[in-house]
Amino acid sequence: MANGTLASTYDGEDEFLRSYADPIKRGVAGIWAMRAGLELSVSAGYAIIIRELLETGAAKPVLQLCCEAATDEIGHAQLCLDLAERLDGTKRDWPAPTSLHVPNYPGIPSGPLLTTLHLVAMSCLNETIACERLLEAIQVTRCPSAKHALQLILSDEIKHARAGWAHLASRHVTESMKRDLAAYVPELVHASMTSLIEENASIPTEEYSIWGLPSVDAARIHAQKAIRDIVMPGFAHLGIVVH
């Protein structure tokens, strides 16, 4: 993870924070603290995918990117907690343990295809979408420390997205697997969008966007743009033709 800490001071931050009432800052901080748990769930997802890749086969660079991603996401969780404390002055506990899983697909047993579906969903979809969303969020964020946190996270998410695309381009994903993958792309896209909407449901309006938290509607629009302009062309370029 790139220098994943918040600086002690940011130009204009004290003035920015003083201009908002404590209840507003507590509400925003609560959302950032909640996101720490989401970041940990991504780390756990990568941990499962790493095990699957080791069992089914992957190029060394793909394994390295996934291992880095699992570590980076833990750093993102701490970054979210640090930002929450900075915003409202309340120190929060590390997120509690929670049950985790990766999806199963009827008719697909454990093996290279299932592993690839998991990595495609995580990296080619979720992380690529995250890059687009973070870029958009940075543009409208006015809170200096939140903007810096988004920039740090984006620098990592770009690498995380590469893991999935690199795997699809490797010899470990055959032409036959690509044909099978194409049939599941609509399901993967639907699941990604559903998860995104659920995770951002606590941000119903644009008023939080200046704190680095775009609304659920904005998140949907940015995700749809990423899928249309980056994800689907990427699949087509690598021979995954979705009908």
C-alpha positions in Angstrom: 0.0 0.0 0.0 1.2 3.5 -0.8 1.9 5.7 2.2 -1.4 4.8 3.8 -1.5 7.3 6.6 -3.2 10.7 7.1 -0.9 13.7 7.6 -1.1 15.6 10.9 -2.4 18.7 9.1 -4.0 19.7 5.8 -4.3 23.2 4.5 -7.8 24.5 5.2 -8.9 21.4 7.1 -9.5 23.0 10.5 -11.6 25.8 8.9 -13.5 23.3 6.9 -14.3 21.1 10.0 -15.3 24.2 12.1 -17.9 25.1 9.5 -20.0 22.0 10.2 -22.0 21.1 13.2 -21.0 18.1 15.4 -24.0 16.0 14.5 -23.1 16.2 10.8 -19.5 15.3 11.4 -20.6 12.3 13.6 -22.9 11.1 10.9 -20.2 11.2 8.3 -17.6 9.7 10.6 -20.0 6.8 11.3 -20.2 6.0 7.6 -16.4 6.0 7.2 -16.0 3.8 10.2 -18.6 1.4 8.8 -16.6 1.2 5.6 -13.6 -0.2 7.5 -15.5 -3.5 7.9 -16.3 -3.5 4.1 -12.6 -3.1 3.4 -11.8 -6.1 5.6 -14.3 -8.2 3.8 -12.5 -7.5 0.6 -9.2 -8.5 2.2 -10.8 -11.8 3.2 -12.2 -12.3 -0.3 -8.7 -11.9 -1.7 -7.4 -14.4 0.9 -9.8 -17.0 -0.4 -8.9 -16.3 -4.0 -5.2 -16.6 -3.3 -5.8 -20.1 -1.9 -7.8 -21.0 -4.9 -5.2 -19.6 -7.3 -2.5 -21.6 -5.5 -4.6 -24.7 -5.9 -5.7 -24.3 -9.5 -2.8 -22.3 -11.0 -1.9 -18.7 -11.7 1.0 -16.7 -13.0 3.4 -15.3 -10.4 2.5 -11.6 -11.0 -1.2 -12.4 -10.5 -0.5 -14.1 -7.2 1.7 -11.2 -6.1 -1.0 -8.6 -7.0 -3.6 -10.6 -5.0 -1.3 -11.0 -2.0 -0.7 -7.3 -2.1 -4.4 -6.6 -2.4 -5.2 -8.7 0.7 -2.7 -6.6 2.7 -3.7 -3.3 1.2 -7.3 -3.7 2.1 -6.4 -4.1 5.8 -4.5 -0.8 5.5 -7.7 0.7 3.9 -9.7 -0.4 6.9 -7.3 1.4 9.3 -7.4 4.4 7.0 -11.1 4.6 7.2 -11.0 4.4 11.0 -8.3 7.0 11.3 -10.4 9.3 9.0 -13.5 8.8 11.1 -11.6 9.7 14.3 -10.2 12.8 12.6 -13.7 13.9 11.6 -15.5 13.6 15.0 -12.7 12.9 17.6 -14.0 9.5 18.5 -11.6 6.6 18.5 -13.2 3.4 17.3 -12.5 -0.3 17.8 -11.3 -2.5 15.1 -14.2 -4.1 13.2 -15.7 -7.2 14.9 -15.3 -10.6 13.2 -18.0 -11.5 10.7 -18.9 -14.5 8.5 -17.5 -14.4 5.0 -18.0 -16.3 1.8 -17.5 -16.2 -1.9 -20.3 -17.1 -4.3 -21.0 -20.5 -5.8 -22.3 -21.0 -9.3 -24.6 -23.9 -10.0 -22.9 -26.6 -12.1 -19.4 -25.2 -11.6 -17.3 -27.3 -9.2 -14.1 -26.2 -7.5 -11.4 -25.7 -10.1 -9.9 -23.1 -12.5 -13.2 -21.8 -13.9 -14.7 -21.1 -10.4 -11.4 -19.5 -9.3 -11.5 -17.3 -12.3 -15.1 -16.3 -11.8 -14.2 -15.2 -8.3 -11.2 -13.2 -9.4 -13.1 -11.6 -12.3 -15.9 -10.6 -10.0 -13.5 -9.1 -7.4 -10.9 -7.4 -9.7 -12.3 -6.9 -13.2 -15.6 -5.8 -11.9 -15.6 -4.5 -8.3 -12.1 -3.0 -8.3 -12.3 -1.6 -11.8 -15.6 0.0 -10.9 -14.1 1.3 -7.6 -11.4 3.1 -9.6 -14.0 5.0 -11.7 -16.0 5.8 -8.5 -13.0 7.0 -6.6 -11.8 9.2 -9.5 -15.3 10.8 -9.6 -15.5 11.2 -5.8 -12.1 12.9 -5.6 -13.3 15.6 -7.9 -16.1 16.7 -5.6 -14.6 16.0 -2.2 -13.8 19.2 -0.3 -12.7 17.7 3.0 -8.9 17.7 2.7 -8.2 14.5 4.7 -11.0 12.6 3.0 -9.7 13.6 -0.4 -6.2 12.4 0.6 -7.7 9.1 1.9 -9.5 8.6 -1.4 -6.3 9.2 -3.4 -4.4 6.7 -1.3 -7.1 4.1 -1.8 -7.3 4.7 -5.5 -3.5 4.2 -6.0 -4.0 0.7 -4.6 -7.3 -0.2 -6.3 -5.7 0.4 -9.7 -3.2 -2.4 -8.9 -6.0 -4.6 -7.5 -8.0 -4.3 -10.7 -4.9 -5.4 -12.7 -4.9 -8.8 -11.0 -8.1 -9.9 -12.7 -7.2 -8.6 -16.1 -3.7 -10.1 -15.9 -5.2 -13.5 -15.0 -7.6 -13.4 -18.0 -4.7 -12.6 -20.3 -2.6 -15.5 -19.0 -2.2 -19.0 -20.2 -4.2 -20.2 -17.2 -7.5 -19.0 -18.7 -8.1 -21.1 -21.9 -10.4 -20.2 -24.8 -12.9 -22.8 -23.6 -12.9 -21.1 -20.1 -13.5 -17.7 -21.8 -16.5 -19.0 -23.6 -17.9 -20.4 -20.3 -17.1 -17.1 -18.5 -19.0 -15.1 -21.1 -22.2 -16.8 -20.1 -21.8 -15.7 -16.4 -20.9 -12.1 -17.1 -24.5 -10.8 -16.8 -24.8 -12.5 -13.4 -21.5 -11.1 -12.2 -22.5 -7.6 -13.3 -25.9 -7.9 -11.5 -24.3 -9.2 -8.3 -21.7 -6.4 -8.4 -24.3 -3.7 -8.8 -26.6 -5.2 -6.1 -23.7 -5.2 -3.7 -22.7 -1.7 -4.5 -26.2 -0.3 -4.0 -26.5 -2.2 -0.6 -23.1 -0.9 0.6 -24.0 2.7 -0.3 -27.7 2.7 0.8 -26.7 4.7 3.9 -25.7 7.6 1.7 -29.1 8.6 0.1 -28.3 12.2 -0.9 -25.5 14.2 -2.4 -24.9 16.2 0.9 -22.1 13.7 1.9 -20.2 14.0 -1.4 -18.0 16.8 -0.1 -16.9 14.3 2.6 -15.7 11.7 0.1 -19.0 9.8 0.2 -21.1 10.2 -3.0 -24.7 9.2 -2.9 -26.0 5.8 -3.8 -27.4 7.2 -7.0 -24.1 8.7 -7.9 -22.4 5.4 -7.1 -24.8 3.6 -9.4 -24.2 6.1 -12.3 -20.4 5.9 -11.9 -20.5 2.1 -11.8 -22.6 1.8 -14.9 -20.2 4.1 -16.7 -17.2 1.9 -15.7 -19.0 -1.2 -16.8 -20.0 0.3 -20.2 -16.7 2.1 -20.9 -14.0 -0.1 -19.3 -15.2 -3.5 -18.1 -17.2 -4.7 -21.2 -14.6 -3.5 -23.7 -12.0 -5.1 -21.6 -13.8 -8.5 -21.7 -14.2 -8.2 -25.5 -10.6 -7.3 -26.0 -9.6 -10.5 -24.2 -12.0 -12.7 -26.2 -14.8 -12.9 -23.7 -17.8 -12.2 -26.0 -21.0 -11.5 -24.1 -24.1 -11.9 -26.2 
